[in-house]
Amino acid sequence: MICVTFVRRAADRRILSFSVEGHAQYAKPGKDIVCAGVSAVTVGAVNAVEALTGLELPASMKNGWLQSDIPEQGDAAVDDRVQLLLEGMAVMLDTIAQSYGKYVVIENKYVE
């Protein structure tokens, strides 16, 4: 199963970090459309943040694991664009989880 965790600030729901870990086990490696979809969405979102905002996300990636802490830039316009791209990722992952909930679970943790 793939576990996606978003850590959000409780006051404004801003994404502070996210992690994706595990394998869907939907099909054999190389044929697993759920793993491929989640990987494409998450890696694509990190790449989109970097390409469209100029912010290099501190991301760690290994086989079956991706994690990133989202730094605040102090520039409200950049921070807003970063959050929009990350919320887009969250919507796409939620869409995958709605169709393949047996293989993908999403959790939102709220911190002060």
MMTF fields as JSON, N, C-alpha, C and O atoms, coordinates in Angstrom:
{
  "mmtfVersion": "1.0.0",
  "mmtfProducer": "UNKNOWN",
  "numBonds": 447,
  "numAtoms": 448,
  "numGroups": 112,
  "numChains": 1,
  "numModels": 1,
  "chainsPerModel": [1],
  "groupsPerChain": [112],
  "chainIdList": ["A"],
  "bondAtomList": [4, 2, 8, 6, 12, 10, 16, 14, 20, 18, 24, 22, 28, 26, 32, 30, 36, 34, 40, 38, 44, 42, 48, 46, 52, 50, 56, 54, 60, 58, 64, 62, 68, 66, 72, 70, 76, 74, 80, 78, 84, 82, 88, 86, 92, 90, 96, 94, 100, 98, 104, 102, 108, 106, 112, 110, 116, 114, 120, 118, 124, 122, 128, 126, 132, 130, 136, 134, 140, 138, 144, 142, 148, 146, 152, 150, 156, 154, 160, 158, 164, 162, 168, 166, 172, 170, 176, 174, 180, 178, 184, 182, 188, 186, 192, 190, 196, 194, 200, 198, 204, 202, 208, 206, 212, 210, 216, 214, 220, 218, 224, 222, 228, 226, 232, 230, 236, 234, 240, 238, 244, 242, 248, 246, 252, 250, 256, 254, 260, 258, 264, 262, 268, 266, 272, 270, 276, 274, 280, 278, 284, 282, 288, 286, 292, 290, 296, 294, 300, 298, 304, 302, 308, 306, 312, 310, 316, 314, 320, 318, 324, 322, 328, 326, 332, 330, 336, 334, 340, 338, 344, 342, 348, 346, 352, 350, 356, 354, 360, 358, 364, 362, 368, 366, 372, 370, 376, 374, 380, 378, 384, 382, 388, 386, 392, 390, 396, 394, 400, 398, 404, 402, 408, 406, 412, 410, 416, 414, 420, 418, 424, 422, 428, 426, 432, 430, 436, 434, 440, 438, 444, 442],
  "bondOrderList": [1, 1, 1, 1, 1, 1, 1, 1, 1, 1, 1, 1, 1, 1, 1, 1, 1, 1, 1, 1, 1, 1, 1, 1, 1, 1, 1, 1, 1, 1, 1, 1, 1, 1, 1, 1, 1, 1, 1, 1, 1, 1, 1, 1, 1, 1, 1, 1, 1, 1, 1, 1, 1, 1, 1, 1, 1, 1, 1, 1, 1, 1, 1, 1, 1, 1, 1, 1, 1, 1, 1, 1, 1, 1, 1, 1, 1, 1, 1, 1, 1, 1, 1, 1, 1, 1, 1, 1, 1, 1, 1, 1, 1, 1, 1, 1, 1, 1, 1, 1, 1, 1, 1, 1, 1, 1, 1, 1, 1, 1, 1],
  "groupList": [{"groupName": "MET", "atomNameList": ["N", "CA", "C", "O"], "elementList": ["N", "C", "C", "O"], "formalChargeList": [0, 0, 0, 0], "bondAtomList": [1, 0, 2, 1, 3, 2], "bondOrderList": [1, 1, 2], "singleLetterCode": "M", "chemCompType": "L-PEPTIDE LINKING"}, {"groupName": "ILE", "atomNameList": ["N", "CA", "C", "O"], "elementList": ["N", "C", "C", "O"], "formalChargeList": [0, 0, 0, 0], "bondAtomList": [1, 0, 2, 1, 3, 2], "bondOrderList": [1, 1, 2], "singleLetterCode": "I", "chemCompType": "L-PEPTIDE LINKING"}, {"groupName": "CYS", "atomNameList": ["N", "CA", "C", "O"], "elementList": ["N", "C", "C", "O"], "formalChargeList": [0, 0, 0, 0], "bondAtomList": [1, 0, 2, 1, 3, 2], "bondOrderList": [1, 1, 2], "singleLetterCode": "C", "chemCompType": "L-PEPTIDE LINKING"}, {"groupName": "VAL", "atomNameList": ["N", "CA", "C", "O"], "elementList": ["N", "C", "C", "O"], "formalChargeList": [0, 0, 0, 0], "bondAtomList": [1, 0, 2, 1, 3, 2], "bondOrderList": [1, 1, 2], "singleLetterCode": "V", "chemCompType": "L-PEPTIDE LINKING"}, {"groupName": "THR", "atomNameList": ["N", "CA", "C", "O"], "elementList": ["N", "C", "C", "O"], "formalChargeList": [0, 0, 0, 0], "bondAtomList": [1, 0, 2, 1, 3, 2], "bondOrderList": [1, 1, 2], "singleLetterCode": "T", "chemCompType": "L-PEPTIDE LINKING"}, {"groupName": "PHE", "atomNameList": ["N", "CA", "C", "O"], "elementList": ["N", "C", "C", "O"], "formalChargeList": [0, 0, 0, 0], "bondAtomList": [1, 0, 2, 1, 3, 2], "bondOrderList": [1, 1, 2], "singleLetterCode": "F", "chemCompType": "L-PEPTIDE LINKING"}, {"groupName": "ARG", "atomNameList": ["N", "CA", "C", "O"], "elementList": ["N", "C", "C", "O"], "formalChargeList": [0, 0, 0, 0], "bondAtomList": [1, 0, 2, 1, 3, 2], "bondOrderList": [1, 1, 2], "singleLetterCode": "R", "chemCompType": "L-PEPTIDE LINKING"}, {"groupName": "ALA", "atomNameList": ["N", "CA", "C", "O"], "elementList": ["N", "C", "C", "O"], "formalChargeList": [0, 0, 0, 0], "bondAtomList": [1, 0, 2, 1, 3, 2], "bondOrderList": [1, 1, 2], "singleLetterCode": "A", "chemCompType": "L-PEPTIDE LINKING"}, {"groupName": "ASP", "atomNameList": ["N", "CA", "C", "O"], "elementList": ["N", "C", "C", "O"], "formalChargeList": [0, 0, 0, 0], "bondAtomList": [1, 0, 2, 1, 3, 2], "bondOrderList": [1, 1, 2], "singleLetterCode": "D", "chemCompType": "L-PEPTIDE LINKING"}, {"groupName": "LEU", "atomNameList": ["N", "CA", "C", "O"], "elementList": ["N", "C", "C", "O"], "formalChargeList": [0, 0, 0, 0], "bondAtomList": [1, 0, 2, 1, 3, 2], "bondOrderList": [1, 1, 2], "singleLetterCode": "L", "chemCompType": "L-PEPTIDE LINKING"}, {"groupName": "SER", "atomNameList": ["N", "CA", "C", "O"], "elementList": ["N", "C", "C", "O"], "formalChargeList": [0, 0, 0, 0], "bondAtomList": [1, 0, 2, 1, 3, 2], "bondOrderList": [1, 1, 2], "singleLetterCode": "S", "chemCompType": "L-PEPTIDE LINKING"}, {"groupName": "GLU", "atomNameList": ["N", "CA", "C", "O"], "elementList": ["N", "C", "C", "O"], "formalChargeList": [0, 0, 0, 0], "bondAtomList": [1, 0, 2, 1, 3, 2], "bondOrderList": [1, 1, 2], "singleLetterCode": "E", "chemCompType": "L-PEPTIDE LINKING"}, {"groupName": "GLY", "atomNameList": ["N", "CA", "C", "O"], "elementList": ["N", "C", "C", "O"], "formalChargeList": [0, 0, 0, 0], "bondAtomList": [1, 0, 2, 1, 3, 2], "bondOrderList": [1, 1, 2], "singleLetterCode": "G", "chemCompType": "PEPTIDE LINKING"}, {"groupName": "HIS", "atomNameList": ["N", "CA", "C", "O"], "elementList": ["N", "C", "C", "O"], "formalChargeList": [0, 0, 0, 0], "bondAtomList": [1, 0, 2, 1, 3, 2], "bondOrderList": [1, 1, 2], "singleLetterCode": "H", "chemCompType": "L-PEPTIDE LINKING"}, {"groupName": "GLN", "atomNameList": ["N", "CA", "C", "O"], "elementList": ["N", "C", "C", "O"], "formalChargeList": [0, 0, 0, 0], "bondAtomList": [1, 0, 2, 1, 3, 2], "bondOrderList": [1, 1, 2], "singleLetterCode": "Q", "chemCompType": "L-PEPTIDE LINKING"}, {"groupName": "TYR", "atomNameList": ["N", "CA", "C", "O"], "elementList": ["N", "C", "C", "O"], "formalChargeList": [0, 0, 0, 0], "bondAtomList": [1, 0, 2, 1, 3, 2], "bondOrderList": [1, 1, 2], "singleLetterCode": "Y", "chemCompType": "L-PEPTIDE LINKING"}, {"groupName": "LYS", "atomNameList": ["N", "CA", "C", "O"], "elementList": ["N", "C", "C", "O"], "formalChargeList": [0, 0, 0, 0], "bondAtomList": [1, 0, 2, 1, 3, 2], "bondOrderList": [1, 1, 2], "singleLetterCode": "K", "chemCompType": "L-PEPTIDE LINKING"}, {"groupName": "PRO", "atomNameList": ["N", "CA", "C", "O"], "elementList": ["N", "C", "C", "O"], "formalChargeList": [0, 0, 0, 0], "bondAtomList": [1, 0, 2, 1, 3, 2], "bondOrderList": [1, 1, 2], "singleLetterCode": "P", "chemCompType": "L-PEPTIDE LINKING"}, {"groupName": "ASN", "atomNameList": ["N", "CA", "C", "O"], "elementList": ["N", "C", "C", "O"], "formalChargeList": [0, 0, 0, 0], "bondAtomList": [1, 0, 2, 1, 3, 2], "bondOrderList": [1, 1, 2], "singleLetterCode": "N", "chemCompType": "L-PEPTIDE LINKING"}, {"groupName": "TRP", "atomNameList": ["N", "CA", "C", "O"], "elementList": ["N", "C", "C", "O"], "formalChargeList": [0, 0, 0, 0], "bondAtomList": [1, 0, 2, 1, 3, 2], "bondOrderList": [1, 1, 2], "singleLetterCode": "W", "chemCompType": "L-PEPTIDE LINKING"}],
  "groupTypeList": [0, 1, 2, 3, 4, 5, 3, 6, 6, 7, 7, 8, 6, 6, 1, 9, 10, 5, 10, 3, 11, 12, 13, 7, 14, 15, 7, 16, 17, 12, 16, 8, 1, 3, 2, 7, 12, 3, 10, 7, 3, 4, 3, 12, 7, 3, 18, 7, 3, 11, 7, 9, 4, 12, 9, 11, 9, 17, 7, 10, 0, 16, 18, 12, 19, 9, 14, 10, 8, 1, 17, 11, 14, 12, 8, 7, 7, 3, 8, 8, 6, 3, 14, 9, 9, 9, 11, 12, 0, 7, 3, 0, 9, 8, 4, 1, 7, 14, 10, 15, 12, 16, 15, 3, 3, 1, 11, 18, 16, 15, 3, 11],
  "groupIdList": [1, 2, 3, 4, 5, 6, 7, 8, 9, 10, 11, 12, 13, 14, 15, 16, 17, 18, 19, 20, 21, 22, 23, 24, 25, 26, 27, 28, 29, 30, 31, 32, 33, 34, 35, 36, 37, 38, 39, 40, 41, 42, 43, 44, 45, 46, 47, 48, 49, 50, 51, 52, 53, 54, 55, 56, 57, 58, 59, 60, 61, 62, 63, 64, 65, 66, 67, 68, 69, 70, 71, 72, 73, 74, 75, 76, 77, 78, 79, 80, 81, 82, 83, 84, 85, 86, 87, 88, 89, 90, 91, 92, 93, 94, 95, 96, 97, 98, 99, 100, 101, 102, 103, 104, 105, 106, 107, 108, 109, 110, 111, 112],
  "secStructList": [7, 3, 3, 3, 3, 3, 3, 3, 3, 6, 6, 6, 7, 7, 3, 3, 3, 3, 3, 3, 3, 1, 7, 7, 7, 1, 1, 1, 6, 6, 1, 7, 2, 2, 2, 2, 2, 2, 2, 2, 2, 2, 2, 2, 2, 2, 2, 2, 2, 2, 2, 2, 2, 7, 7, 7, 7, 7, 3, 3, 3, 3, 6, 6, 3, 3, 3, 3, 3, 7, 7, 7, 7, 1, 7, 2, 2, 2, 2, 2, 2, 2, 2, 2, 2, 2, 2, 2, 2, 2, 2, 2, 2, 2, 2, 2, 2, 2, 2, 1, 6, 6, 6, 3, 3, 3, 3, 3, 3, 3, 3, 7],
  "xCoordList": [0.84, 0.0, 0.883, 1.951, 0.421, 1.106, 0.45, -0.769, 1.262, 0.775, 1.299, 2.507, 0.374, 0.711, 0.338, -0.789, 1.265, 1.007, 1.334, 2.436, 0.359, 0.564, 0.566, -0.355, 1.602, 1.628, 1.237, 1.878, 0.173, -0.384, -0.41, -0.556, -0.266, -0.429, -1.92, -2.688, -2.335, -3.758, -4.445, -5.593, -3.771, -4.4, -4.863, -5.934, -4.055, -4.407, -4.333, -4.49, -4.101, -4.04, -2.86, -2.817, -1.904, -0.724, 0.035, 0.233, 0.465, 1.253, 2.675, 3.353, 3.113, 4.452, 5.428, 6.62, 4.909, 5.727, 4.794, 3.599, 5.372, 4.616, 5.567, 6.765, 5.02, 5.798, 4.914, 3.699, 5.559, 4.891, 5.768, 6.959, 5.179, 5.994, 5.213, 3.999, 5.938, 5.363, 5.145, 5.442, 4.618, 4.299, 2.847, 2.37, 2.16, 0.739, 0.49, -0.49, 1.343, 1.125, -0.142, -0.761, -0.514, -1.673, -1.38, -2.257, -0.152, 0.284, 1.779, 2.408, 2.339, 3.768, 4.556, 4.085, 5.752, 6.588, 6.752, 6.951, 6.661, 6.731, 5.374, 5.24, 4.373, 3.017, 2.006, 0.8, 2.505, 1.648, 1.231, 1.99, 0.024, -0.453, -0.688, -0.602, -0.978, -1.203, 0.125, 0.205, 1.161, 2.488, 2.96, 3.492, 2.764, 3.205, 2.473, 3.087, 1.163, 0.381, 0.815, 0.994, 0.987, 1.403, 2.807, 3.068, 3.695, 5.054, 5.044, 5.72, 4.284, 4.229, 3.679, 4.201, 2.643, 2.025, 2.979, 3.14, 3.604, 4.433, 5.748, 6.126, 6.436, 7.696, 7.4, 8.149, 6.319, 5.923, 5.616, 5.941, 4.999, 4.681, 5.957, 6.078, 6.904, 8.176, 8.875, 9.385, 8.897, 9.522, 8.79, 9.424, 7.463, 6.674, 6.952, 7.088, 7.038, 7.356, 8.699, 8.837, 9.677, 11.008, 11.026, 11.628, 10.367, 10.397, 9.563, 9.937, 8.445, 7.509, 7.656, 7.147, 8.352, 8.506, 9.962, 10.241, 10.883, 12.295, 12.73, 13.905, 11.803, 12.118, 12.576, 11.841, 13.778, 14.264, 13.805, 14.237, 12.928, 12.421, 13.468, 14.084, 13.681, 14.573, 13.841, 13.127, 14.026, 13.313, 14.29, 15.4, 13.855, 14.623, 13.814, 12.606, 14.492, 13.773, 14.612, 15.816, 13.935, 14.509, 13.433, 12.33, 13.732, 12.755, 11.546, 11.664, 10.395, 9.173, 9.044, 8.231, 9.832, 9.774, 10.158, 11.169, 9.344, 9.627, 9.164, 8.058, 9.999, 9.662, 10.208, 11.305, 9.426, 9.903, 9.316, 8.134, 10.174, 9.735, 9.636, 10.508, 8.585, 8.326, 8.78, 8.166, 9.851, 10.313, 9.45, 8.988, 9.239, 8.559, 9.62, 10.723, 9.273, 10.219, 10.186, 11.146, 9.111, 8.962, 8.371, 8.022, 8.259, 7.634, 6.245, 6.119, 5.208, 3.851, 3.424, 2.737, 3.81, 3.413, 4.029, 3.351, 5.304, 5.967, 5.349, 5.042, 5.164, 4.564, 3.179, 2.834, 2.387, 1.046, 1.11, 0.306, 2.057, 2.188, 2.632, 2.134, 3.562, 4.014, 2.837, 2.634, 2.065, 0.924, -0.116, -0.698, -0.349, -1.304, -0.848, -1.655, 0.422, 0.937, 0.853, 0.512, 1.16, 1.073, -0.372, -0.647, -1.298, -2.714, -3.214, -4.057, -2.685, -3.003, -2.546, -3.269, -1.342, -0.85, -1.777, -2.095, -2.207, -3.097, -4.41, -4.915, -4.964, -6.21, -5.991, -6.816, -4.884, -4.606, -4.424, -4.925, -3.718, -3.541, -4.861, -5.115, -5.704, -7.018, -7.868, -8.623, -7.745, -8.476, -8.021, -8.847, -6.718, -6.203, -6.716, -7.145, -6.675, -7.136, -8.619, -9.044, -9.417, -10.856, -11.095, -12.019, -10.263, -10.427, -9.711, -10.143, -8.634, -7.797, -7.518, -6.379, -8.568, -8.433, -7.837, -7.297, -7.924, -7.324, -5.8, -5.113, -5.282, -3.849, -3.187, -1.962, -3.997, -3.471, -4.281, -5.51, -3.609, -4.279, -3.605, -2.382, -4.44, -3.943, -4.328, -5.472, -3.356, -3.591, -3.127, -2.068, -3.912, -3.55, -3.329, -4.211, -2.143, -1.838, -1.746, -1.127, -2.371, -2.386, -1.542, -1.644, -0.706, 0.154, -0.081, -0.549, 0.246, 0.087, 1.195, 1.227],
  "yCoordList": [-1.182, 0.0, 1.243, 1.264, 2.267, 3.558, 4.445, 4.617, 5.008, 5.916, 7.323, 7.553, 8.243, 9.644, 10.425, 10.323, 11.196, 12.009, 13.468, 13.797, 14.323, 15.765, 16.304, 16.037, 17.066, 17.78, 19.211, 19.871, 19.684, 21.005, 21.846, 21.329, 23.135, 24.068, 24.189, 24.468, 23.986, 23.967, 25.296, 25.307, 26.394, 27.716, 28.016, 28.59, 27.628, 27.99, 26.814, 27.006, 25.62, 24.393, 24.36, 23.506, 25.285, 25.314, 24.008, 23.502, 23.452, 22.227, 22.576, 23.376, 21.965, 22.187, 21.122, 21.384, 19.91, 18.814, 17.725, 17.702, 16.839, 15.669, 14.496, 14.673, 13.303, 12.089, 11.072, 11.026, 10.266, 9.194, 7.971, 7.999, 6.89, 5.702, 4.435, 4.369, 3.439, 2.139, 1.875, 2.701, 0.698, 0.267, -0.2, -0.788, 0.061, -0.259, -1.758, -2.215, -2.523, -3.96, -4.237, -5.292, -3.287, -3.454, -4.467, -5.238, -4.466, -5.387, -5.606, -5.039, -6.438, -6.707, -5.422, -4.548, -5.308, -4.139, -3.949, -4.904, -2.703, -2.396, -2.374, -1.861, -2.927, -2.955, -2.345, -2.381, -1.787, -1.272, 0.168, 1.109, 0.32, 1.652, 2.563, 3.783, 2.004, 2.829, 3.439, 4.641, 2.612, 3.133, 4.151, 5.203, 3.834, 4.744, 6.075, 7.131, 6.037, 7.269, 8.116, 9.326, 7.495, 8.227, 8.809, 9.953, 8.024, 8.517, 9.693, 10.694, 9.579, 10.663, 11.942, 13.027, 11.824, 12.995, 13.642, 14.862, 12.858, 13.435, 14.001, 15.122, 13.239, 13.743, 14.917, 15.894, 14.826, 15.931, 17.197, 18.296, 17.059, 18.234, 18.884, 20.109, 18.08, 18.63, 19.356, 20.462, 18.737, 19.37, 20.644, 21.626, 20.638, 21.819, 22.973, 24.119, 22.678, 23.729, 24.356, 25.579, 23.526, 24.052, 24.847, 25.919, 24.324, 24.979, 26.261, 27.224, 26.276, 27.396, 28.463, 29.575, 28.119, 29.104, 29.462, 30.466, 28.659, 28.879, 28.373, 28.481, 27.822, 27.293, 25.847, 25.001, 25.573, 24.196, 23.523, 23.887, 22.543, 21.845, 20.888, 20.155, 20.881, 19.891, 18.545, 18.245, 17.748, 16.477, 15.319, 15.379, 14.267, 13.028, 11.946, 11.834, 11.145, 10.113, 8.84, 8.864, 7.73, 6.391, 5.523, 5.998, 4.296, 3.368, 3.269, 2.788, 3.726, 3.64, 4.708, 4.569, 5.772, 6.8, 8.158, 8.292, 9.162, 10.548, 11.414, 11.23, 12.356, 13.234, 14.609, 14.755, 15.632, 17.004, 17.892, 17.801, 18.757, 19.833, 21.077, 21.33, 21.847, 22.995, 24.269, 24.677, 24.889, 26.115, 27.308, 27.404, 28.207, 29.464, 30.42, 30.505, 31.129, 32.024, 33.439, 34.191, 33.804, 35.182, 36.053, 37.209, 35.508, 36.179, 35.554, 34.413, 36.299, 35.757, 35.214, 34.193, 35.866, 35.411, 34.048, 33.171, 33.864, 32.575, 31.508, 30.409, 31.833, 30.873, 30.45, 29.272, 31.378, 31.055, 30.127, 29.202, 30.364, 29.498, 28.093, 27.098, 28.025, 26.722, 25.959, 24.784, 26.63, 25.968, 25.532, 24.454, 26.351, 25.978, 24.708, 23.809, 24.626, 23.429, 22.207, 21.116, 22.382, 21.263, 20.831, 19.638, 21.792, 21.432, 20.706, 19.813, 21.1, 20.373, 18.927, 18.017, 18.713, 17.36, 16.597, 15.431, 17.266, 16.62, 16.195, 15.109, 17.032, 16.693, 15.493, 14.581, 15.496, 14.372, 13.069, 12.024, 13.123, 11.923, 11.455, 10.254, 12.402, 12.045, 11.372, 10.444, 11.835, 11.226, 9.784, 8.898, 9.547, 8.18, 7.332, 6.196, 7.875, 7.134, 6.815, 5.769, 7.689, 7.41, 6.2, 5.421, 6.047, 4.919, 3.661, 2.548, 3.828, 2.696, 2.745, 2.574, 2.98, 3.167, 1.99, 2.151, 0.82, -0.361, -0.299, -0.994, 0.538, 0.59, 1.908, 1.991, 2.934, 4.264, 4.844, 4.879, 5.293, 5.966, 7.324, 7.45, 8.331, 9.7, 10.164, 10.01, 10.735, 11.247, 12.696, 13.046, 13.518, 14.909, 15.032, 14.715, 15.494, 15.748, 17.254, 17.95, 17.747, 19.192, 19.508, 18.853, 20.525, 20.961, 22.448, 23.165, 22.893, 24.312, 25.135, 26.351],
  "zCoordList": [0.0, 0.0, 0.0, 0.611, -0.69, -0.702, 0.345, 0.347, 1.234, 2.268, 1.963, 1.899, 1.781, 1.533, 2.777, 3.261, 3.294, 4.478, 4.169, 3.73, 4.407, 4.328, 5.742, 6.514, 6.088, 7.359, 7.03, 6.212, 7.68, 7.397, 8.672, 9.78, 8.485, 9.609, 9.871, 8.95, 11.095, 11.444, 11.135, 10.689, 11.363, 11.232, 9.813, 9.614, 8.823, 7.443, 6.464, 5.258, 6.962, 6.164, 5.184, 4.298, 5.338, 4.47, 4.59, 5.695, 3.453, 3.456, 3.888, 3.244, 4.987, 5.518, 5.041, 4.878, 4.819, 4.306, 3.784, 4.081, 3.01, 2.579, 2.427, 2.207, 2.545, 2.308, 1.606, 1.802, 0.79, 0.06, 0.25, -0.062, 0.764, 0.975, 0.696, 0.889, 0.241, -0.013, -1.497, -2.36, -1.748, -3.104, -3.115, -2.145, -4.2, -4.275, -4.274, -3.686, -4.913, -5.087, -5.912, -5.775, -6.76, -7.639, -8.732, -9.122, -9.224, -10.275, -10.106, -9.213, -10.98, -10.932, -11.206, -11.934, -10.624, -10.913, -12.422, -13.174, -12.83, -14.255, -14.936, -16.047, -14.276, -14.818, -13.849, -14.094, -12.752, -11.686, -12.0, -11.769, -12.526, -12.922, -11.724, -11.858, -10.572, -9.382, -8.926, -8.67, -8.825, -8.457, -9.487, -9.133, -10.756, -11.811, -11.715, -11.869, -11.463, -11.35, -10.175, -10.313, -9.021, -7.824, -8.019, -7.646, -8.599, -8.848, -9.809, -9.574, -10.885, -11.864, -11.246, -11.501, -10.445, -9.826, -8.82, -8.829, -7.966, -6.909, -7.446, -7.106, -8.272, -8.844, -9.769, -9.793, -10.526, -11.396, -10.618, -11.068, -9.466, -8.643, -8.111, -8.128, -7.641, -7.175, -8.325, -8.144, -9.499, -10.663, -11.066, -11.453, -10.979, -11.336, -10.375, -10.805, -9.076, -8.102, -8.449, -8.453, -8.736, -9.026, -10.335, -10.402, -11.377, -12.684, -12.722, -13.391, -12.013, -12.127, -11.045, -11.187, -9.968, -8.886, -8.616, -7.961, -9.109, -8.833, -7.472, -7.121, -6.698, -5.371, -5.511, -6.021, -5.062, -5.072, -3.781, -2.688, -3.927, -2.75, -2.218, -2.991, -0.905, -0.321, -0.28, 0.677, -1.322, -1.431, -1.348, -1.876, -0.675, -0.592, -1.281, -1.075, -2.107, -2.835, -2.867, -3.127, -2.594, -2.7, -3.322, -3.59, -3.546, -4.093, -3.155, -2.028, -3.629, -2.831, -1.76, -0.846, -1.855, -0.816, -1.381, -2.071, -1.085, -1.444, -0.282, 0.228, 0.14, 1.253, 0.964, 0.425, 1.33, 1.172, 2.26, 2.592, 2.81, 3.696, 2.828, 1.997, 3.016, 2.164, 2.888, 3.874, 2.398, 3.055, 2.662, 1.525, 3.602, 3.278, 2.753, 3.293, 1.706, 1.057, 1.617, 1.451, 2.27, 2.703, 1.604, 1.844, 0.415, -0.725, -0.874, -1.32, -0.503, -0.48, -1.839, -1.898, -2.924, -4.259, -4.573, -5.109, -4.243, -4.475, -3.585, -4.047, -2.299, -1.375, -1.848, -1.754, -2.349, -2.842, -4.057, -4.168, -4.968, -6.147, -5.741, -6.268, -4.808, -4.313, -3.717, -4.02, -2.872, -2.25, -3.284, -3.159, -4.293, -5.342, -6.059, -6.297, -6.399, -7.065, -6.151, -6.607, -4.874, -3.937, -3.703, -3.575, -3.646, -3.503, -4.76, -4.676, -5.921, -7.144, -7.053, -7.458, -6.521, -6.303, -5.36, -5.597, -4.284, -3.314, -3.969, -3.687, -4.832, -5.528, -6.449, -6.492, -7.18, -8.083, -7.305, -7.722, -6.19, -5.373, -4.781, -4.694, -4.372, -3.852, -4.928, -4.639, -6.147, -7.259, -7.468, -7.687, -7.402, -7.519, -6.363, -6.569, -5.149, -3.971, -4.043, -3.551, -4.642, -4.78, -5.678, -5.447, -6.696, -7.61, -7.126, -7.426, -6.391, -5.979, -4.481, -4.047, -3.697, -2.256, -1.52, -0.425, -2.098, -1.483, -1.535, -0.786, -2.427, -2.671, -2.27, -2.191, -2.018, -1.685, -0.535, -0.596, 0.5, 1.609, 1.812, 1.749, 2.056, 2.259, 3.649, 4.078, 4.347, 5.693, 5.763, 5.241, 6.401, 6.672, 8.178, 8.975, 8.55, 9.955, 10.13, 9.326, 11.192, 11.441, 12.662, 13.699, 12.515, 13.608, 13.848, 12.964, 15.039, 15.391, 14.808, 14.998]
}
